[in-house]
Amino acid sequence: MENIFCHPGIAKIPYGGDYNPEQWPEEIWKEDMRLFKLAGIDCVTLNVFSWAALQPDEDTYCFDKLDQIMEMAQKNGLWVILATSTAAHPAWMARKYPEVLRTEFSGIRRKFGGRHNSCPNSKIFRKYSRRLAEKLAERYGHYENLIAWHVSNEYGGECYCENCERAFRAWLKEKYKTLEELNRAWNTSFWGHTFYDWEEIVAPNMQSEHFAEERTMFQGISLDYRRFSSDSMLANYRAEYEAIKAVTPDIPVTTNLMGFYKLLDYQKWAKYMDFISWDNYPDNETPAARIAMNHDLMRGLKNGQPFALMEQTPSVTNWLSYNALKRPGVMRLLSYQAVAHGADSVLFFQMRRTIGACEKYHGAVIDHAGHEHTRVFREIQALGEELKKLGSQTMGGRTPAKAAIIFDWDNWWALEYSAGPSCDLRYLDEVERYYTAFYEQNIPVDLISVEDSLDSYQLVVAPILYMVKTGYEQALYRYAEAGGTLVVTFFSGITEEHDLVVTGGYPGRLRELLGIWVEESDALPQGAQNGFTWRGKHYPAELLCDILHLEGARGEAVYEADFYAGSPALSCNSFGKGNAWYVATRSSQEFYHDLIRCISREIGLEEIWTPIAGVEICERCNETGRYLFFLNHTNEETEITMEDRGKCLLDGCWYDRGDKVLLPGKDVLLYFCEKR
C-alpha cells in the first residue's frame, strides 16, 4: 500500500514518537525497548534537541552516543525519523557569535536560552545548521530503518535584528526592483513616509511602525515584513533540506507544523516538504470540529495527500493554565480522528517523561513511575494492538471532498493588520463557522489556497476574502461561469496584494461576479444586533453589516432594523452556469448550518452519511474501497443505523443495511464498505 514515507517495508501505520534516550543513563535504554515492544511501538523520532551534544565546540563533532542509539533502534526493529537538532543552537555559538541571537518585537536583544532563539538571517547559524544536517545525512543515511528526515522542530517566532533588517532590504529590492514601485505599493505619500534610499527602511516593530503587536500604522510595510519573516525561516529549512537531499535523495524530508500557526505561510512551505507533518495539541475544551479543521488544513497543503501526525500528548500537556488529563478513551479517539482526516502515522511526544525543565510534567508513554502498570500505558498498548490489526488498509487513502474553503495566509495577515472596521474581526472565527457547518452535516471539505484549482468542487466558500490578489478574481469568475457555486462573505474584495484598496466601489474586482455594490459597512459592538429573515426563519446580524445595492443579483434577505432596514443582507447572483452568493453580515452558527444545507441540497452535494448528533463521520478512499470512521465525541452511547453493507475493521463483524450498532461514548467504529 502506498505510504507517505515511500518505504516498501512499512506495512502499517507507524506508531511511537519522540524519544530522547540521551537524557537517560544507558541502563534505562534496555527497559525502554522492552516497554516499546509491549506497547506495539515501532517508530521513534530521534535527535530533536541534541545539537549541543553533537557539536561541543566550533570544530568538534561527536556522534558516539547517537551511533549507539541508532544501532539500538535498528537492532530492536524500530523505524526511525531522524531530526537535525537545529531548533536550539549550542551555548558556545551564542557566546562566540552573538549575531545568532534574536531581537524581540520590542527591540530587546535576547541572550542564550530557551529554543527558537536563532536569527533566521544569521549567516553563522545558516552555515552551522546546514553543515550539521549534511554530516547527519552522510553518517546515517544508509540505515535501512531510516524512513524520514525531520528538519529542526516547530519553526516559529520572528526576529527584528540588524541581520534581518539588512536581509529585509535585499528581499524588498528583489520584490520591487525600484524605490518608486515600493513607495507606490506601500502608499508612502501618507504621513510623509517616502523613501529615497533603501537604507532608510527599518524593520516594523514597537520601535518604528507599531503601537501594538497587531496594530500597525503602515499595513503594507508590516505585511511585507511578515512575508519576509516566513520566507527567511523557509530559507533555513530549505538549506538543510538541500544538504540532506544531496546525500540521501530518496529519503523524504519534512518538518513539524502547528496547524493554524499565523506567523508562517504553510501553503508556501508545503511546496518544499516531501510530506506534511504536524503536532496536534488541543485542550479538553477544544471543539471536535476545530481539531478536524486543523487536520483538514494540513491535508490540504499538498492537494489532499496524507500527512503524518508527528506529535500529540498521550495524556496531558504542560503549558496550559490548567493541564487537565485526557479522559479515558480520548487519546484513542483523537488518534483515530487524525487518521480519519488523512494521517498515516500516530506519533506522540514523548516516549519517556523527562525529569527536569519545563516539560517534566508533559505526558509520556512511560511515566515517571517507569513501568507499564499505568492507565496511560494500558491505553497506548491497546491502541498499538489495534493498529497492528488495521495494518495498511487505510494508508494512502484520500478524502473525496466536493466542497472547499479558501484559506490564505496573506489574507489572514492583512485582514488582522487592518485599522478597522472592528477589533473583533478575526479571520479564523469566520473560517471555523463555515467549516463547522460542513462538519455537522458530514460533508467532506478541503481547505485550499488561492493557487489551487477549483475545478473539482461543486461548492466553494471564501470567508472574508479581504485581499483579492491580482488575477485571482479570474479564477473565481471562471469557476462560477462553468457551473460552480461560490459563497463570499462580508468585507471581501477590499484590497489587492499590497493591501491597497481597490477603488471604484466594494467588493472591488468581485463586483460583477457578485452582482452587488457595497456602499458602507456598519461595525456593531459586542452585544449589538440587527437581524434578517431567510426562508421563513429569523437570524441575527452581528459584528459587521455590509450595506449593499443589488446590481443584477437577487436579494435573498434584508436587514430588519436601523437606517439600512430593507437593504439586502444576503444575495445570490446567477453567473454563467453557476451562482455567486454574498453573505453581508456575520450570523449565528444555525444560519451557516442552514445556508450550507440548503445550497448543498440545491446543487446535489451529498453528505457521506446521515448526521448523528455528537458523532463525527469521515471517509477515506483508496483502491480497495471506502473506509468510514464513526467517532463518538460524546460521553453517551449512540445508536448508528447502517446505510451501507460493510465490515467493522477492528472486530471483523459484517453489517447489512438497516442493522443497528451501539457505539459507546468516546468510542470509535472503523467501517469498510465497497465503493459506491
Secondary structure, DSSP 8 states (H G I E B T S, - for coil): ---TT--TT--S--EEEE--GGGS-HHHHHHHHHHHHHHT--EEEE-TT-HHHH-SBTTB---HHHHHHHHHHHHTT-EEEEE--TTS--HHHHHH-GGGB-B-TTS-B--S-SSS-B-TT-HHHHHHHHHHHHHHHHHHTT-TTEEEEE-SSS------SHHHHHHHHHHHHHHHSSHHHHHHHHTTTGGG---SSGGG----STTTTEEETTEES-HHHHHHHHHHHHHHHHHHHHHHHHHHHHH-TTS-EE-EE-SS-TTS-HHHHGGG-SS-EEE----TTS-HHHHHHHHHHHHHTTTT--EEEEE--SS--SSSSS-----TTHHHHHHHHHHHTTEEEEEES-SB--SSSTTTTS--SB-TT-SS-SHHHHHHHHHHHHHHHHTTTTTT-B----EEEE--HHHHHHHHHS--S-TT--HHHHHHHHHHHHHHTT--EEEE-TTS--TT-SEEEETT--B--TTHHHHHHHHHHTT-EEEEESS-S-B-TTS-B--SSBTGGGHHHHTEEEEEEEE--TT--EEEEETTEEEEEEEEEEEEEESS-EEEEEB-SSTTTTSEEEEEEEETTEEEEEE-EE--HHHHHHHHHHHHHHHT---SS--BTTEEEEEEEETTEEEEEEEE-SSS-EEEE-SS-EEETTT--EE-TT-EEEE-TT-EEEEEE---
